[in-house]
Amino acid sequence: MTAIDAKNNLDYHRTYRPTIGPPLAIGILTTVAPWFMMQPAFGFGVAASKTPNSAVARMRSLKTHTVYGIGLYLAALLLSLCIK
């Protein structure tokens, strides 16, 4: 590692700006776990297909995991502000 590379690595935390896209995508993609693993394990069927209001159950999972993604973004934003 050269001195220039070391300086760039040290300055990275000062210029890091989190964006909403990746954490939100991760939050939404983690909806796969409840739809295809947890809900069938509880007897609700794939994506809560055996429940009376399956659309409501799906939307609740999606909303909850979207909030999780927003939380990831806010945590990264707070961390980037604390590191400065």
C-alpha positions in Angstrom: 0.0 0.0 0.0 1.4 3.4 -1.0 1.2 6.5 1.1 -1.4 7.9 -1.4 -3.6 4.8 -0.9 -3.3 5.1 2.9 -4.3 8.8 2.8 -7.3 8.0 0.6 -8.4 5.2 2.9 -8.2 7.6 5.9 -10.2 10.3 4.1 -12.9 7.9 3.0 -15.0 8.2 6.2 -15.0 12.0 5.8 -16.5 11.9 2.4 -18.9 9.0 2.8 -22.5 9.9 2.2 -25.1 7.1 2.7 -27.9 6.8 0.1 -31.4 5.5 0.6 -31.4 3.0 -2.3 -29.3 0.1 -1.0 -30.7 -0.1 2.5 -34.2 0.2 1.3 -33.6 -2.6 -1.3 -32.1 -4.8 1.5 -35.1 -4.1 3.7 -37.6 -5.0 0.9 -35.6 -8.0 -0.1 -35.6 -9.4 3.4 -39.4 -9.8 3.0 -38.5 -13.1 1.3 -37.7 -14.7 4.7 -41.2 -14.3 6.3 -43.0 -15.0 3.0 -41.2 -18.2 2.2 -39.9 -19.5 5.5 -41.6 -18.1 8.6 -45.3 -18.0 7.4 -45.2 -21.5 5.9 -43.5 -22.8 9.1 -46.4 -21.3 11.2 -49.0 -22.9 8.9 -50.0 -19.8 7.1 -48.9 -21.0 3.7 -46.4 -19.4 1.3 -46.8 -15.6 1.5 -49.7 -16.1 4.0 -51.8 -17.7 1.2 -53.9 -19.7 3.8 -54.9 -16.7 5.9 -58.3 -15.1 5.4 -56.7 -11.7 4.4 -53.5 -12.8 2.7 -53.1 -9.4 1.1 -53.1 -7.6 4.5 -50.5 -10.0 5.8 -48.3 -9.5 2.8 -48.6 -5.7 3.0 -47.8 -5.8 6.8 -44.6 -7.8 6.1 -43.6 -5.4 3.3 -44.3 -2.3 5.4 -42.4 -3.7 8.3 -39.3 -4.6 6.2 -39.5 -1.2 4.4 -39.3 0.5 7.8 -36.3 -1.8 8.6 -34.6 -0.6 5.4 -35.2 3.0 6.4 -33.8 2.3 9.8 -30.6 0.9 8.2 -30.3 4.1 6.2 -30.8 6.3 9.3 -28.3 4.3 11.2 -25.7 4.7 8.4 -26.5 8.4 8.2 -26.1 8.8 12.0 -22.8 6.9 11.9 -21.5 9.0 9.1 -22.3 12.1 11.0 -20.6 10.8 14.2 -17.4 9.8 12.4 -16.9 13.2 11.0 
